[in-house]
């Protein structure tokens, strides 16, 4: 364009007071800046807008016509600005979560998020840790929540919270009354576990490194509920996050067991695109998740 809104604003004010100095003072600009804006506008249009009579300016017929159009344009510009200022950044968010987090924590976070932003939408995708990391890298979700720190060149990881794994059996299982598993118990048990590439499978294999190759994996199941059902049916010994079995322990359907010398704690992580700009929706989601029990 040959003109700027600022030039038109200065022109309109000069036309109103018929004096460059007074217009400059009214608009809080220097007299030289106001005069330069007017001259640049006239050069752009290739005709003068005022008749000069000493220090006094008088709109000529070209200036009167331009003034009418400039007033209309400035009114539309003000209306546009007011309309844009009323627009809020969208609070909608796309979240990816690995299975345990998605089924037990992300849904709680969703409820808390919607209390703050009741008109927003939360799209929750649940999958394995590698699946969620890839979705974040591809831009299919805004933030991920995973159970082990899988690296990827296009994402960044941020520690979120600690989690505890629990080894458990059915209440009527032969090991239920022992409380603590011996080395022979670990080696001879029929283990019912998540698949190795899951966050939980990765954490369990890491924790059980001292028994590597010696414990027997009887079943590998993709879903926590399937593992609990298999264990409750007496098929073997399971291991899940405490948040997944806490209620079952309280109801007495399963019994937790300990393994001396085995640390079953792990850490959950947030996953975000490496080059993403900060969004208020994501910041709010992270804040909500930090408040979860």
C-alpha positions in Angstrom: 0.0 0.0 0.0 1.1 3.6 -0.6 -0.1 4.8 2.8 -0.1 3.7 6.4 -2.9 4.0 9.0 -0.6 6.2 11.1 -0.3 8.6 8.2 -4.0 8.7 7.8 -4.5 9.3 11.5 -2.1 12.3 11.4 -3.7 13.6 8.2 -7.2 13.5 9.9 -6.0 15.3 13.0 -4.2 18.0 10.9 -7.4 18.5 8.9 -9.4 18.8 12.2 -7.1 21.5 13.8 -5.8 22.9 10.5 -2.3 23.1 12.0 0.6 20.7 12.0 2.0 21.8 15.3 -1.2 21.4 17.2 -2.0 18.0 15.5 1.5 16.7 16.5 0.9 17.8 20.1 -2.5 16.1 20.2 -1.1 12.9 18.9 2.1 13.0 21.0 4.5 13.0 18.1 7.1 15.6 17.1 6.1 18.3 14.7 8.7 17.1 12.2 7.3 13.6 12.3 3.8 14.9 11.7 4.9 17.1 8.9 6.9 14.2 7.3 3.9 11.9 7.5 1.7 14.4 5.7 4.3 15.1 3.0 4.8 11.3 2.4 1.1 10.9 2.1 0.8 13.6 -0.5 3.8 12.2 -2.4 2.1 8.8 -2.4 -1.1 10.2 -3.8 0.7 12.6 -6.1 -1.4 15.6 -5.2 -1.6 18.1 -2.3 -4.2 17.7 0.3 -4.1 21.3 1.8 -3.7 24.8 0.5 -0.9 26.4 2.4 -1.5 30.0 3.7 1.5 30.7 5.8 1.3 28.5 8.9 -2.4 27.9 8.3 -3.6 24.8 6.3 -6.9 24.6 4.5 -8.2 21.4 3.0 -8.5 21.6 -0.7 -11.2 19.7 -2.7 -8.9 16.7 -3.1 -8.2 16.7 0.7 -11.9 16.9 1.5 -12.6 13.8 -0.6 -9.6 11.9 0.9 -10.7 13.0 4.4 -14.2 11.4 3.9 -12.6 8.1 2.8 -10.0 8.2 5.5 -12.6 8.7 8.2 -14.5 5.6 7.0 -11.4 3.6 6.8 -10.3 4.5 10.4 -13.7 3.7 11.7 -13.4 0.2 10.2 -9.9 -0.1 11.5 -11.0 0.7 15.1 -13.9 -1.8 14.7 -11.5 -4.4 13.5 -9.1 -3.8 16.4 -11.9 -4.1 19.0 -13.1 -7.3 17.4 -9.7 -8.9 17.4 -9.0 -7.9 21.0 -12.1 -9.9 22.1 -10.7 -13.0 20.5 -9.2 -15.4 23.1 -6.6 -18.0 22.2 -8.3 -21.3 21.8 -8.3 -23.4 25.0 -8.8 -26.6 23.0 -6.0 -29.1 23.4 -5.0 -32.5 22.0 -3.4 -34.8 24.6 -1.6 -38.1 24.1 -1.1 -40.5 27.0 0.4 -43.9 27.5 -2.1 -46.6 28.7 -1.7 -46.4 32.5 -1.6 -42.6 32.5 -4.4 -42.3 30.0 -6.7 -44.6 31.9 -6.0 -43.4 35.4 -4.6 -39.9 35.4 -5.3 -38.1 32.1 -9.1 -38.5 32.6 -8.8 -36.8 36.0 -6.7 -34.1 34.5 -9.4 -33.6 31.8 -12.1 -33.1 34.4 -10.0 -30.5 36.2 -9.1 -28.8 32.9 -12.8 -28.5 31.9 -13.7 -27.0 35.2 -11.4 -24.1 34.4 -12.2 -24.0 30.6 -15.8 -25.4 30.4 -16.2 -24.3 26.7 -13.0 -26.0 25.5 -12.4 -29.4 24.0 -9.9 -32.0 25.2 -9.1 -34.7 22.6 -7.4 -37.6 24.4 -5.5 -40.3 22.5 -4.2 -43.3 24.4 -1.5 -45.6 23.2 1.9 -47.1 24.0 4.8 -44.8 25.0 6.5 -45.1 21.5 3.1 -44.3 19.9 2.6 -41.2 21.9 6.1 -39.9 21.4 5.7 -40.3 17.6 2.3 -38.5 17.7 3.9 -35.6 19.5 6.8 -35.6 17.0 4.4 -35.5 14.1 2.3 -32.7 15.6 -0.8 -34.9 16.0 -1.1 -34.0 19.7 0.0 -30.9 21.6 1.5 -32.6 24.6 2.2 -36.2 25.6 2.4 -38.0 28.9 4.5 -41.2 29.0 5.9 -43.7 31.3 9.5 -43.9 30.3 12.0 -41.4 28.7 12.1 -42.6 25.1 14.3 -40.2 23.1 13.3 -38.7 19.8 15.1 -35.9 17.9 11.9 -33.9 17.4 10.6 -33.9 21.0 11.7 -32.7 24.5 11.0 -34.5 27.7 10.2 -32.9 31.0 10.0 -34.9 34.3 6.5 -34.9 35.7 6.0 -37.2 38.7 7.2 -40.4 40.3 5.2 -43.6 40.2 5.4 -46.9 42.1 5.0 -50.4 40.5 3.3 -53.1 42.6 3.9 -56.8 42.3 0.6 -58.6 43.2 -1.2 -61.9 43.2 -4.8 -63.0 43.8 -6.0 -63.1 47.4 -6.2 -66.9 47.3 -2.8 -67.4 45.6 -0.3 -69.6 47.3 2.1 -66.6 47.5 -0.4 -64.2 48.9 0.4 -64.9 52.6 4.2 -64.6 52.1 4.2 -60.8 51.7 7.8 -61.0 50.4 9.1 -63.0 47.4 12.3 -64.9 47.7 14.7 -65.3 44.7 13.2 -68.8 44.1 9.7 -67.3 44.2 10.6 -64.8 41.5 12.3 -67.3 39.3 9.6 -70.0 39.6 6.6 -67.7 39.3 4.5 -67.4 36.2 4.7 -63.6 35.4 1.8 -61.8 33.7 3.2 -58.5 32.4 2.8 -55.7 29.9 4.6 -56.0 26.5 8.3 -55.1 26.6 8.0 -51.9 24.5 5.4 -50.4 26.9 6.4 -48.0 29.6 5.5 -50.4 32.3 7.3 -53.3 30.6 10.4 -51.2 30.2 10.3 -50.1 33.8 9.8 -53.7 35.1 12.6 -55.1 33.0 14.9 -52.4 34.2 14.0 -53.0 37.9 14.4 -56.7 37.6 17.8 -56.6 35.9 19.3 -58.8 38.6 16.9 -61.6 37.5 17.5 -61.0 33.8 16.8 -64.2 31.8 15.7 -66.1 34.9 12.1 -65.2 35.5 9.4 -66.8 33.4 7.0 -64.5 31.4 3.8 -66.6 31.2 1.6 -63.9 29.5 2.2 -60.5 27.9 -0.9 -58.5 27.7 -1.5 -55.0 26.3 -4.1 -53.7 28.8 -3.9 -53.3 32.6 -7.4 -54.7 33.1 -6.5 -57.9 31.2 -3.5 -58.4 33.5 -5.6 -57.8 36.6 -8.3 -60.2 35.4 -5.6 -62.9 34.7 -4.0 -62.5 38.1 -7.3 -62.5 39.9 -8.1 -65.7 38.1 -5.0 -67.3 39.7 -2.9 -67.5 36.5 0.2 -66.0 38.0 2.0 -62.9 39.4 1.4 -59.5 38.0 3.1 -56.1 38.1 1.3 -52.8 37.5 1.4 -49.2 38.5 0.0 -48.7 42.0 -2.5 -46.2 40.6 -3.9 -49.1 38.6 -4.3 -51.6 41.4 -4.7 -49.5 44.5 -8.5 -49.9 44.5 -8.2 -53.7 44.0 -5.8 -53.9 46.9 -8.2 -52.0 49.1 -11.1 -54.3 48.1 -9.0 -57.3 48.9 -9.2 -59.0 45.5 -5.4 -58.8 45.1 -2.5 -58.8 47.5 0.7 -56.7 47.1 4.1 -58.4 47.4 7.6 -57.0 47.8 11.0 -58.2 46.3 14.0 -57.4 48.5 16.6 -55.3 46.8 14.3 -54.4 43.8 13.4 -50.7 43.3 10.1 -50.5 41.6 9.8 -46.7 41.4 9.9 -45.0 38.1 9.1 -41.5 36.7 6.5 -40.2 34.3 7.3 -37.6 31.7 5.7 -34.9 29.7 6.6 -34.9 26.0 6.4 -31.8 23.8 7.4 -30.8 20.3 11.0 -29.5 20.3 10.2 -26.3 18.2 6.7 -25.6 19.5 5.7 -22.1 20.7 4.1 -21.9 24.1 0.3 -22.1 24.1 -1.8 -21.1 27.1 -3.8 -24.3 26.7 -0.7 -26.4 27.1 0.6 -24.4 30.0 -2.8 -24.8 31.7 -2.7 -28.6 31.1 0.7 -28.9 32.7 -0.4 -26.9 35.7 -3.5 -29.0 36.1 -1.4 -32.2 35.9 0.9 -31.0 38.6 -2.0 -30.8 41.0 -3.1 -34.4 40.5 -2.8 -36.7 43.6 
